[in-house]
Amino acid sequence: MAQVQLEALIHPSFDGLRDPNVRLPNGRFLPPLFNFKPHELKGVPVKLLEKLIPKHGRKQYPILAL
């Protein structure tokens, strides 16, 4: 995925989707939103990834294990 596209996803308009407590209108959890493939994140600066992927979604990304 192009870095410009990922930068668009860190816009504050999407902050609500990074909230671990957000639910769908029917009360269910959101589907996985941060399950990027390795090739989609290749070459993306860690600082951008830290903004894009919230702490609760970082388990599958060892580079972001903070």
N, C-alpha and C positions, 0 to 999 in steps of 0.2 A: 504494500500500500504506500502511496506517495506520502512524503512527510507533510506536504501541504494539506492533504486530506485529514491526516491525523491531527494536525494543528487546529483544523476546524472543529474537531471533536472535543477539544479542551476549552472551547468557548463556554463562558459561564451559563449559557442557556442549557447546557447539558449537565450542570452540576447536580441537579436533582437525581439523575440516573446513577450517579456515583454514591448516593446516600444508601448505606446498607439497610436502612429501615423503610425504604420506599416500597410501596405495594401497588399492584394493579387495582383498578376500581372494584374488582370483585374480591379483593383481599389477598389474592395469591401473590407470591413472590414474582419478581421479574424473571424472564428467562436469562440464561447466561449472556452477558453483554461484553465481557472482557476476555473471551476465549479466542484471542488472536492466534493465528498460525505463526510459527517461527519465521517463515519467509515474509510475512506481512510486517514484521517488526525489525527485520534485518536492516542494520545501519541507522536505525532511529536513535537519536541521542537519549541517554538515560534520563536526563532532565525532563524531556517531553513525555517519556513513558511514565515517570513518576506523577506527572499531572494528569495523564490520561487514565491510568489504571489505579483505582483506589486501593488502599491498604488491604481491604477485605478481598480483593480480586488478584492479589499478587502471588499467591501460593504457587501457582504453576510457572512463575517466571523467576528462576533463581537469581537473575541479575538484579531483580527488584526486591529481594527478600530483605526487607528493612525491619 
